[in-house]
Structures are given as C-alpha cells and as structure tokens.
Amino acid sequence: MRDHCAKAKKFVQKTRKTALFTQKSERMKRPHVIVNCAMSADGKIALPTRKQLKISCEEDMERVYKLRNECDAVLVGVDTVLSDDPKLTVKEKYVKKLHQPIRIVLDTHCKTPKNALVVNGTAKTMIITGKKCNKKFGDNVEVIQCETDKNGFINLNKLLELLYKRGTKTLMVEGGSTVVWSFLKQKLVDDLYVYVGPMIVGGKKTPTLADGDGIKGIDDLISLKIIDVNRLGSGMVIHYRMIQ
Ligand SMILES: NC(=O)c1ccc[n+]([C@@H]2O[C@H](COP(=O)([O-])OP(=O)(O)OC[C@H]3O[C@@H](n4cnc5c(N)ncnc54)[C@H](OP(=O)(O)O)[C@@H]3O)[C@@H](O)[C@H]2O)c1
C-alpha cells in the first residue's frame, strides 16, 4: 500500500511541476491543459454500449484524485455526464489538503439533467452552453453562454480565454472521446496522461481515446512526445506531451 501511495505521489509531483508551469500559460493567455484518460489495451474507453467501464485500478484512481486536487478546474463533455454521471470531485482520503476544482461541462444545448451528480452543489460547477438557457440548477452552479464554432460546438479558444480571465491556470480534461479529440485537433493540449489497463474491449463503435472526425491525411497527424512510461498497479501510465 505504501508503495502504491509513493508511486501515485511521484506522478503528481511530476505533474505539479508541469501544471504549475504558469509562465507558458501566462504567455499563451490560456490555462495549462492536461488531458487524462483510462483506456484498454486496444484503446477503448468504455463498453461497446458506451456505458462506463472501470479501467483504472485503485492506484490509478489515487493518481487521478491527486491530479484533480492539483488543478483549478476539471472538464467533461455533456455525453459523459449523460452516460457516466460522474461527480468529478476529489476524495478526501487520497489527499493531504483537499481542494475541489471547478467542474465544467461542455453542454451546447443545456442537456445536463438537474439531478446529475456534477451539479450536486458539493463543488462549484460551470455549465457552458452555446445559447441562452433558462434551466435552473441548484446552488454553486453557474450557466455560462459561450460562442460556438463551425461545428456548432463550444468554441474552445473562447472558452479557454474566459476561464483564464476567471483565474483558471490549470485545466484537467477528463473526456469523453469527442471532447478529447476537439482539444487534440485544435492543439490545445499540453500534457496527456493515458492509463492503459490490462484488458481488450473490441467493437467497431466502442469509444476510443479520441474519436471525432479523425485526421484527413498524413499531414494532419497529431504528433506526441513520450515523456515518461511507468507501471502502476495492474496497468501502466504513459505521459505524453504534444508537439505543437
Ligand atoms: N475511460 C475514460 O477515461 C473516460 C472518461 C470520460 C468518458 N468516458 C466515456 O466516453 C464516452 C463519452 O464520450 P463521447 O465522445 O460520447 O462524449 P463527450 O466527449 O463526453 O461529449 C461530447 C459532447 O460534448 C458537447 N460539446 C460541446 N462543445 C464541444 C466541443 N468543443 N468539442 C467536443 N464536444 C463538445 C457536444 O454535445 P452538445 O452538442 O450537445 O453540446 C458533444 O456531442 C462514454 O462512453 C464514457 O463512458 C471514458
């Protein structure tokens, strides 16, 4: 157990150095963006039905909670809210000093259910919509209207600008595959952490780490550099950095 804690801590210490690399963030006038994802050995991130699949082992969960605790905000797409109903909070038992990041949902048409766990009031939440939304959520929930892009999605550059102005220096993007694709495609990712679990899921339509439309040709390849590879529990964590 002690060994697990030390390993998870090591990952976060490395990340902290990265995450607090605010000079770059200040230069770019946007938060430092960290994508975190758990996938099977064949790159799938859920069941073929798109229902949630537990891929992370306990040690990886600890790493994820510690990483969330270090970030100012965590972000998911509305389809992850609809399929997994995540809380996106930090579990106290995993961290020394609890810090709940702001929870952000990309939700152009304001489909987040009023009873979703992400809007349960235990931490601040921002629902980012593309049009005016009159839905009333409970305490601690802010609905923010943002420009949309040519695909009708939330314009990520505008959103990052807005978050940066509001004090978000580090943003953790936790999925799902459409959102991760959008961030990667637009080269808005600084660090990518992938936990690879020891299982195969299969299925042509099963969500993968990055879906979306995919690249058009070889010139559009999104290139990454491997920074670190480590065994963790029953799987391994790969830390990539994006080559801009
Ligand atoms: N293993 C893991 O680490 C992990 C983590 C999270 C999720 N998941 C899995 O991922 C799956 C969900 O992924 P998904 O691809 O279906 O959905 P998603 O990425 O969670 O959400 C996509 C939706 O977000 C909204 N959106 C708004 N602005 C966007 C933008 N700029 N770019 C992209 N999307 C934007 C769009 O809906 P509107 O047009 O309605 O706004 C879009 O359809 C589930 O199966 C879940 O279990 C796995």
PDBQT file of the ligand as one rigid body, heavy atoms in Angstrom, charges set to zero:
ROOT
HETATM    1  N1  LIG A 301     -12.182   5.922 -19.713  1.00  0.00    +0.000 N 
HETATM    2  C1  LIG A 301     -12.197   7.213 -19.536  1.00  0.00    +0.000 C 
HETATM    3  O1  LIG A 301     -11.199   7.812 -19.113  1.00  0.00    +0.000 OA
HETATM    4  C2  LIG A 301     -13.439   8.002 -19.872  1.00  0.00    +0.000 A 
HETATM    5  C3  LIG A 301     -13.582   9.301 -19.382  1.00  0.00    +0.000 A 
HETATM    6  C4  LIG A 301     -14.731  10.007 -19.735  1.00  0.00    +0.000 A 
HETATM    7  C5  LIG A 301     -15.686   9.441 -20.561  1.00  0.00    +0.000 A 
HETATM    8  N2  LIG A 301     -15.524   8.176 -20.999  1.00  0.00    +0.000 N 
HETATM    9  C6  LIG A 301     -16.515   7.558 -21.923  1.00  0.00    +0.000 C 
HETATM   10  O2  LIG A 301     -16.616   8.401 -23.060  1.00  0.00    +0.000 OA
HETATM   11  C7  LIG A 301     -17.930   8.247 -23.623  1.00  0.00    +0.000 C 
HETATM   12  C8  LIG A 301     -18.499   9.630 -23.871  1.00  0.00    +0.000 C 
HETATM   13  O3  LIG A 301     -17.741  10.253 -24.872  1.00  0.00    +0.000 OA
HETATM   14  P1  LIG A 301     -18.479  10.948 -26.085  1.00  0.00    +0.000 P 
HETATM   15  O4  LIG A 301     -17.467  11.176 -27.129  1.00  0.00    +0.000 OA
HETATM   16  O5  LIG A 301     -19.683  10.172 -26.442  1.00  0.00    +0.000 OA
HETATM   17  O6  LIG A 301     -18.977  12.314 -25.453  1.00  0.00    +0.000 OA
HETATM   18  P2  LIG A 301     -18.237  13.530 -24.712  1.00  0.00    +0.000 P 
HETATM   19  O7  LIG A 301     -16.928  13.792 -25.333  1.00  0.00    +0.000 OA
HETATM   20  O8  LIG A 301     -18.313  13.307 -23.251  1.00  0.00    +0.000 OA
HETATM   21  O9  LIG A 301     -19.262  14.722 -25.029  1.00  0.00    +0.000 OA
HETATM   22  C9  LIG A 301     -19.375  15.167 -26.358  1.00  0.00    +0.000 C 
HETATM   23  C10 LIG A 301     -20.423  16.237 -26.426  1.00  0.00    +0.000 C 
HETATM   24  O10 LIG A 301     -19.970  17.421 -25.760  1.00  0.00    +0.000 OA
HETATM   25  C11 LIG A 301     -20.562  18.538 -26.376  1.00  0.00    +0.000 C 
HETATM   26  N3  LIG A 301     -19.559  19.525 -26.775  1.00  0.00    +0.000 N 
HETATM   27  C12 LIG A 301     -19.726  20.864 -26.670  1.00  0.00    +0.000 A 
HETATM   28  N4  LIG A 301     -18.678  21.504 -27.129  1.00  0.00    +0.000 NA
HETATM   29  C13 LIG A 301     -17.793  20.577 -27.552  1.00  0.00    +0.000 A 
HETATM   30  C14 LIG A 301     -16.514  20.666 -28.178  1.00  0.00    +0.000 A 
HETATM   31  N5  LIG A 301     -15.913  21.848 -28.418  1.00  0.00    +0.000 N 
HETATM   32  N6  LIG A 301     -15.917  19.526 -28.550  1.00  0.00    +0.000 NA
HETATM   33  C15 LIG A 301     -16.478  18.330 -28.303  1.00  0.00    +0.000 A 
HETATM   34  N7  LIG A 301     -17.698  18.189 -27.729  1.00  0.00    +0.000 NA
HETATM   35  C16 LIG A 301     -18.352  19.315 -27.336  1.00  0.00    +0.000 A 
HETATM   36  C17 LIG A 301     -21.306  18.027 -27.621  1.00  0.00    +0.000 C 
HETATM   37  O11 LIG A 301     -22.674  17.849 -27.284  1.00  0.00    +0.000 OA
HETATM   38  P3  LIG A 301     -23.685  19.102 -27.481  1.00  0.00    +0.000 P 
HETATM   39  O12 LIG A 301     -23.585  19.461 -28.940  1.00  0.00    +0.000 OA
HETATM   40  O13 LIG A 301     -24.989  18.561 -27.068  1.00  0.00    +0.000 OA
HETATM   41  O14 LIG A 301     -23.171  20.157 -26.590  1.00  0.00    +0.000 OA
HETATM   42  C18 LIG A 301     -20.664  16.677 -27.843  1.00  0.00    +0.000 C 
HETATM   43  O15 LIG A 301     -21.515  15.782 -28.534  1.00  0.00    +0.000 OA
HETATM   44  C19 LIG A 301     -18.742   7.437 -22.652  1.00  0.00    +0.000 C 
HETATM   45  O16 LIG A 301     -18.857   6.129 -23.141  1.00  0.00    +0.000 OA
HETATM   46  C20 LIG A 301     -17.909   7.459 -21.376  1.00  0.00    +0.000 C 
HETATM   47  O17 LIG A 301     -18.110   6.316 -20.586  1.00  0.00    +0.000 OA
HETATM   48  C21 LIG A 301     -14.414   7.428 -20.669  1.00  0.00    +0.000 A 
ENDROOT
TORSDOF 0
